[in-house]
Amino acid sequence: MGHSHLHATTSANATGDSEPSASTIATRRRATVLLSIILVPLGVVTLIAMVLLWPSGDRGSISVANPYATAEGVRFDVGTVREVGEADCPSSQPTVAAGGSAQTCTIAYTRPAQGGDLVPVEVTPELAQTDAVQAGDRIRYLDLSAVMQGGAAPFVFVDFVRSVPIVALAAVYAVVVIAVARWRGLRAIIGLVGALVILAQFILPGLVEGAPPLLLGLVGSVAIMYGVLYFAHGVSARTSTALLGTVFGLGVTALLAAWATDAAHLTGVGNENAYALVNASDQLSISSIILCGLIISGLGVLNDVTITQSSSVWELYELAPHTSGRRLFSSAMRIGRDHIASTVYTIAFAYAGAALPILILVSLYDRALLDTLTSGELAEEVVRTLVGSIGLVLAIPLTTLIAVLVVKAVGPGAVSRNRGRGPGRGEAQHDDGPDGATPAVPAVLASERPATLAPGERLVALGEPRTLRARPAPPVRPLLPSPTSPTSPRIDGQER
């Protein structure tokens, strides 16, 4: 004869309480301890690797020509454009002096920031065609008046001064993020600044000094994720689960990137910046830089999907803590599949937007589509999209599985089995089978009355395949009316 015992069936979210229950808090603490056993040693190894790989700061013989460097007597000045018009080019004066005719070009009459008369700044032809320079623009120009006497144009346009619009846009971005996400948004922005510091102080100098690109990119990315995730989302079991899934995703992405860089022969041909780096030093490898870039490029989206999947599993579990692991995984993966469908083409469109000038250029070539996509100009973008998407897709089931294993290992069901506790307060009771073992059915299936299901249990069960069950036979109604029925026929004043 079986005996009965109790299992907890309520949670804070299921009952509508604003604060989590004591069992939920205890579960989160146990999960944090379990994940710390894995993540703390991993963090220590990451820190040791960063110390060993930290760049010395010695660039050796590497030197890159600074496009903004000037010769003696030449300087960059900043001014505000007052008027733009067509006039004889100042650079045509030697031609005019030799008896030729002057060329016409666009002149931006500019007031120097330090004051003084307007100076005629000669605008480059490509900018003049688009009417990019307008009155009121702040520009940076090259002052050659001290070294050029009657020769070429003494004032040459160099670039726009974009400080005000970019700073204003960054301020609006920060205000919007903090206004919507509040304290967490502020922490995310601070975490982003920290990630940029690691990129600028560790990864970039390491690549310059010839550090192993695969190890450098992986260690730097893991360090960034440790700081960004915990600082932005707080130290919790959900964040730790997402971090562990992100590390697995980074590992997959790094291996795929290493293989694809070699197999697809990504050498950076066709990129003038790559040529500048190659000419700067023999120890710089463009393939190594591309490999490290493939790992870093997927950080943002990878972090997004893992934190979402981790939160989904924990929410579903806390709403229905006695759901089986298989059902919990299936429910969370339905959310993950929607996320995959949205983020895969998000990555593709983001890279396509960044490479739009190249796409327009190669579309004008008379070449087959396959030849165009596998050409040196587009191969890097195509591989980056594919590698990032594969790492993203594989990170979702990995993170979901990790989260399910953690919550089932530390949940109240596991604790009650380990402690062997009997019936307790606030728990639901059900009968065991004939052999005294608890039937292996989740609480969602054990209940026949929908009214007894917690909201979270109904949420988890939504859309799951249902097993056919034998319905109880309807009650047999008597063919003859009851003797006490008020509608019973009467014969001779008596009820039949």
N, C-alpha and C positions, 0 to 999 in steps of 0.2 A: 504494500500500500504506500503510495507516494505521500510525501509531506509537503507542506507549503512554506515558502519563504518570500521575501520582499525584494523588489528592485526599485530604485528611484525612477520616477517617470516624469518629474516636473523639472523645469529649468526656469531661469529668470525671464528669458525671452518668451518661452511658451506660455507662461502665466501672465505675461504683460507687465511684470515688475520692472522698474527702471534700474534697479541694482541687481547684479548677478548673485545667484545663490551661493551658499557656502560650498556646496559640492562643485559648482562651476569654478569658483576661485581656487579650490584645492586641485582640480584637474589642471588648470592653467599652470599652477606652480609645479606640479609633477612633470608636466610637459616641458617647462623651462629647464628643469634639472636634467631631464633626459637629453634634450637637445644641446645643453651646455657640455655634456660629455663628449659630443662630437665637435661642436663649434669652437669651444675654447682651445683645444689643441690645434685645430685648423687655423685659428687666429694667431696663435703663437708661432706656428710654422710660417705663416704669411709675414709676420713681423721680422722673423729671423731672415727670411728670404729677401725682404726689402733692405735690411741692413747689409746683407752680403752683396746685393746688386746695386746699392745706392751709388750714384755716379760721383766721381771724384771732382768734377767741375773742370777738369783739364781737357780742353778741346784739342790740344796738341797742335798739329799743323793745319787744322781745318780752318779755312777762312772763306767767307762768302762776301762778295762785293755788296756793299750797302747801297741800294738805289737812291737813298736820300743823303748819301755822303756828298760833300761839296769840296771843291778845290779851294785853295787859299784866295780870299777875296770874293768868293761867291757865297751867297747865303739864301736861305729860304725865308720868305716874308709871308705874312698873312694880311689880307685886306678884304674890304667889302665892295662888291661890284656896284657902281652907280649907274652905268649906262653900257649898253652893248650895241655895236654898230659895225658896218662894213667900211673898211678903209684900206689904204695901201699898207701892205705888210712892212713892219720895221725891218724884217730880215731881208727885204728886197733893196735896201739902200745901196749895197755894193753894186747890184745890177744896174740900178738907176744911174749911179756915178759912172759906170762904164758905158753909158749910152743906151741901155736897155729899158724896157718898160717894167714898171712895178706890178707885182701880183697883188690881187685883192684878197683879203682874209678878214676874219672876224676879230674884232678888238674889244676887250672888256676893260673899260676905263675904271680903275680900281683905286679906292682910297686906302692907303696903308694903315694898318692898325696903330702904328706909332705916330700917325699924323703926317701931314704934308700934302703936296699937290697930287692930283690924280695921275696914275701911271698907266700907260697903254700896255696891257697884258695880251700877248698874242695867243689866241685859243687854237688848239690843235684841230686839224681838219675833221677828224672823226667826231669830235664833240660839236663842232660848228654845224655839221649836217643834221644833228638831232636837236639843235637849239637847247642844249642842256644848260648852258650858262645863261642866267637871267639876272636882271637888276635886283639887288638885295642879297644875292648869294655871297657867302664867305668862302674865299678860295685861298689856296696856298700856291705861290708862284716863285719862280727862281729869278733872283736879281743878279744879272750879269753886268750891270752898269759899271762896276769897278774894274772889270777885266776886258770888256768889249767896248772899244771906242770906235763908233761908226761902223761896226761890223754887223754881226747877226743881231737878232732882237734882244735887247737888254732885259726884257721881262717876258718870261715864258710860263704859261699855265702848267701846273703840276697836278693838282688834285683839289677836291672840294674839302672844306672843313665840316665834318659831320658830327662834331661833338654834341651840339645841342639836340638835334633830333634823336640821336641814338640814346643819349642820357635820358631824354624825356620818355622815350619808348620803354627803356628799362625801368624807369620809375613807375610808369603806368602798369607795366607787367607785375612789378612787386606789389603795388597797391591792390590790383585785381586778385592776385593769388592770396594775399593776406586777408583781404576782405571776404573772400569765399571760403578759403580753408583755415583762416584764422591762425592760431598758434602753430598748427602743423604745417601750414603753408610757409610761415616764417622759417621754421626749422628746415623745411625742404630747400629753401633758397640758400640758407647758410650751408647746408650739406652740399649743395651744388658748388658753392665757392670752394669748399674743402676739396671736392673732387677735381676741380680745375687746378688747385694747388698741387695735388699729387701728379696730375698730368704734366704740369709745367716743370715741376722740380724733380720728378723721378723718371717718368716714362720717356719724355722727349730727350733729356740729357743722356739717358741710358742708351737710347737708339743712336745718338750721335757718337757715343763712345764705343759702340759695337757690342753691346750686351746681347745675350741670346733673345731674339724677339719674341719667341713663343713663351718662354718663361717670364720675360719682362712684362708682356701684355697680360698674361694670366695673373701674375702676382699683383700688378698694379690694379687690375680690374676687381679682383677679390677684395683688395684693401679699400677701394672706392665703395664697393657694395656694403662692406662692414660699416663704414662710417655713414653712408647715406641712408641705409635702411634703418639702422638703430637710432640715428639722430632724428630722422624725419618721422618715423613711425613708432618710436619708443621700444624699449626692451620688453618683449612679450613673446609668448609661444608662437603667435601668428607670425611675427616678424622673423623669428628664428627659423620657422618652417620655410618661409619665403626665401630667406637667405640661403638655406641649405639647397633648396630647389634652384636658386640662381647660380650657385656654385656648380651644381651638376650641369646646368645649361651652358655655363661658361666653358666647362671642360669639353663638352660636345662641340661647341662652336670653335674652340681653339684647335681641336684635332681636325675638324673639317677644314678650317682655314689653312692649317699647315699643309694638308694634302692638296687642297685646291690651288694654293699659291704655286706649288711645285708642278702639279699636273697641268695647270692651265698656262704655265709660263708667264706669270704676271710680273713684268719687268718695269712697268711704268713708262713704257715708250709713248711718245706723243704728248707728254706732259712737260711743259717748259720748266716747271719748278723741279721736277725730277732731274732734268738735265743740269740744272744749276747745282743740285746737291751732288750729283755724280762728278761734276767738274771741280767741286770744292774739295773732295777728298776721295782717296781710293778705298778707305775703310768703310765708307757708307754704302750700305746695300739697300737699293730701292725695294727689292723683294721683301727684305726684312721689315721695312717700314710699312709696306702694304699688308703683310701678315699681321703685324701688331694693330694696324688700323682696322682690319676685319674683326678682330676680337673686341676692340673698344666700341665699334660702331653699333653693336647690338646691345649695349648695356642698358640704355634707357627703356627700350621696349621689353627686354627680358625682365627687368625689374618690375615693370608694370604688370605683366601677366602673372608672375609668380606671387606678388603680393595680393593680387585679386583672387587667385586660386586658393591661396592659403586662407584668406578671409572667408571665402565661400565655404570651404570645408569646416572651419571652426563655427561659423554661423549655423550651418545645417546640423552639425553635431550638438551644439548647445541647445538648439530647438528640439532635437529628437535624440537624446543621448543613447538610447538603446537600439538605434538603427544598426543593422549589420554593416560590416565593413564593405562588403560587396555593393550593397545598395547606396551607401554613403559615397563610394567612389563613383558609381554610375550617375548619381544626382549631381555631383560636383563637375563631372566631365561634360554633362550637358551644358553647363555654364561655360566650361572651357572651350567647347567646340564653337560656341558663338564668339568667344574671344578670339579664337584662331581665325575664324572667317573674317573678322574685322581688322585684325592687326597684320595679317599677311599682306593684304593689298595696301595697308598703311605704309609698310616698309617700302614696298615697290614704288608707290607714288612719291614718297619722300626722296628716295634716291633719284627717281626720274626728274623730279623738280630741280634737284641740285645739278643734274647733268643735262639740263634742257638745252643750253647752247650746243653741246656736243651732239645731242639727239637731232637737233635741227640741221647741223652741219652734215652728219652722216646720212640723214634722210635725203639730202640733195645729191648724194652719190648714186650713180647707176650701178648698184650692187644688189645681190640677192639678200633676203632678210637674214638668213642664217650666217652669211659671210659678214653682214653688218654687226650682228649681235656678238659674234665671236672675234671681231677685229680688236686690235690693240686699243682703240679709243674707247670701246664699250665693255671689253671683257672684264675689267676691274669692277665696274658698276654691276654687271650681271652677276659675277661671283659674289660680290658683297651682298646683294639682295638674296641670292639663294642660300648662302651660308647663314646669314642672319635669320632667314625664315625657317630653315631646318632646326637651328638651335632653339628658336622660339617655340616651334610646334612640339619638339621633344621635351622642352622644359615644362610644359603644361601637365602632361600625364605624370612626369617625374615628381613635380611638386605636389600634385594631388595625391599620389601614392604615398609620399613621405608624410603628408599631413594626416591621411587616414590611418597609417600605421602608428603615428604618434598619438593621436587622440584615442584610438582603440587600445593602445598599450597603457595609457595612463588614465583612462576614463573610469567612471564609477563602477562599471561592470567588471573591469579588470581588478579593481581594488576589492570589491566584494568577493570575488572568487578567490583572491589571494588570502584575504583575511578569514573567509568562511563565515561571515557574519550571518546571523539569522534575521528574522523580521525586525525591522526598525521603524522608527517614526517617520512619517512623510513618504513611505514607499508603497508601491502597489504590490498586491499579492496575487500569485497564480500557482496552480498545482503543477507538480512535477509528473513525469511519466511513471510508468509502473516500476521502472528500475531505480527510481529516485533521482534520475538525472534531469536537469532542466531541458525542456524541449528547445531544440535549436531553431527557434523562430523569433524574429524581432518583435518588439512590442507592437509595431504597426500592424503586423499580420495576426497577432494573437487576439486582437480585439475584433469582435463582430459588429459592434455598434459604433457607427461613425461619430456619434456624440461623445464617446469616451476618448477619441484621439486628440492628442495635444495639437495645437496649430503647427508646430514644427514637424510633427510626425506626418500630418496630412501634406505638408509642403514637400517632404522627402519622398513620400509615396506617390506624388503627382507624376503621372506619365509612366510609372513603372508597369511592366507587364503583370497582369493579374492571373493567378491560377484559378482554374475552374473549380468551383466548390459545389457540392450537392446542397441544393436549397431545401430547407425543411418543408415537408408536405403541408399544404394549407389545411387548416382545421376543417373537419367534415361537419357540415351543417345538417341538422336533422331535416328529414323530408316533411315531417308533420310539425305543426306549430307546437310550441310548448304549452302544457296544460294551463300554465298561469298566464299565457299571453292574453292581453286584452282583446286581441282580434280573433281568438279561437271561436269556431262556430258553436253554437249552443243548440241543443235539441231538447225540447220539452223543459226549457229553463235550466238545463244542466250542461256543464262543459263536457265535450267529448275529448 
